[in-house]
Amino acid sequence: MSGACPTCGTLVLVGEAYCEQCGHALGAAGCTACGAQAVGADGYCENCGMLQPSGRDHVEIELEVAAGVSDRGLRHSRNEDAMALTVAGTVVAGVVCDGVSTSPRPEEASQTAADTAAAALAKHLEEGADPETATREAVRLAAEAVVALALPGEDAPACTYVSAVAGGRQVTIGWVGDSRAYWLGSGSELLTGDDATPGTHMLTAWLGADAGHVMPRIRTFTPDGPGVVLLCSDGLWNCYPEPTALAAVALNATPRAAAQRLTRLALEAGGHDNITVLVIPFGQGEQAETTVVFPKEQQ
């Protein structure tokens, strides 16, 4: 039995994976916008130019002690945010990165940075490094990994970075760019500053080959009591920047429910940007000893 390639019309045999003439993936899903069977390897429809949905459009990750949600939002064609969670002994570490939309392959930059940083945090914490040292090393390695993505002749992929290491009596935050960390609980407050020009959202620091020497800002915070460490991209804090408003939604809920609620708030406010939220409870009982886990994406 045979048929025709939907892109170039060349005769193909049933069971063949690719057209020998044009290389089109046979049996691939058509464009979600126009229906054409002409989606390129870069994810864009070659007929109408629409970027196709990916498995990153909505991602939820959950550990026993923390959870996160990342969503494309309502206005963007793809999710350029990324997140990662890991546990080293009784210490929880989380990372949120926001791809810079004006750079090429921002979603690759953010995912690379988040994965690299989470692995580095887990490794160094398990080896006995203090949280500030582990954070500096995680940022250094994440920055190097994003630099390595740059191709000759193109602008450099870029992203922001924020991480939290929560364990014992302290929380250590590290950041580059305008992704944020909040403490939600007694004395709720913003823990980070924005590496951006006031009022313009123009970044003054980021990870990427054109970023120069990256110097992360690091803060160690000792909470007065139990609460939640919240990491988020600007898709959330642009809509709800005040910690008291975030606390009203995030507290008294499971980590996953809190992350889902906060994401829903940003969507209901218009979903103008990608939204990523990590919720890490702190000081609410000893965290169980567990192995390092890197959850897979969930649809």
Stockholm file with secondary structure:
# STOCKHOLM 1.0

chainA/1-299         MSGACPTCGTLVLVGEAYCEQCGHALGAAGCTACGAQAVGADGYCENCGMLQPSGRDHVEIELEVAAGVSDRGLRHSRNEDAMALTVAGTVVAGVVCDGVSTSPRPEEASQTAADTAAAALAKHLEEGADPETATREAVRLAAEAVVALALPGEDAPACTYVSAVAGGRQVTIGWVGDSRAYWLGSGSELLTGDDATPGTHMLTAWLGADAGHVMPRIRTFTPDGPGVVLLCSDGLWNCYPEPTALAAVALNATPRAAAQRLTRLALEAGGHDNITVLVIPFGQGEQAETTVVFPKEQQ
#=GR chainA/1-299 SS CEEECTTTCCEEETTCSBCTTTCCBTTCCCCTTTCCSCBCTTSBBTTTCCBCCCTTSEEEEECSSCEEEEECCSSCSSCCEEEEEEEEBTEEEEEEEEBCTTSSSHHHHHHHHHHHHHHHHHHHHHTTCCHHHHHHHHHHHHHHHHHTTCCTTSCCCEECEEEEEEETTEEEEEEESSCEEEEEETTCEECCCCCEETTTTEESCCEETTSCSCCCEEEEECCSSCEEEEEECHHHHTTCCCHHHHHHHHTTSCHHHHHHHHHHHHHHTTCCSCEEEEEEEESSSCCCCBCCCCCCCCC
#=GC SS_cons         CEEECTTTCCEEETTCSBCTTTCCBTTCCCCTTTCCSCBCTTSBBTTTCCBCCCTTSEEEEECSSCEEEEECCSSCSSCCEEEEEEEEBTEEEEEEEEBCTTSSSHHHHHHHHHHHHHHHHHHHHHTTCCHHHHHHHHHHHHHHHHHTTCCTTSCCCEECEEEEEEETTEEEEEEESSCEEEEEETTCEECCCCCEETTTTEESCCEETTSCSCCCEEEEECCSSCEEEEEECHHHHTTCCCHHHHHHHHTTSCHHHHHHHHHHHHHHTTCCSCEEEEEEEESSSCCCCBCCCCCCCCC
//
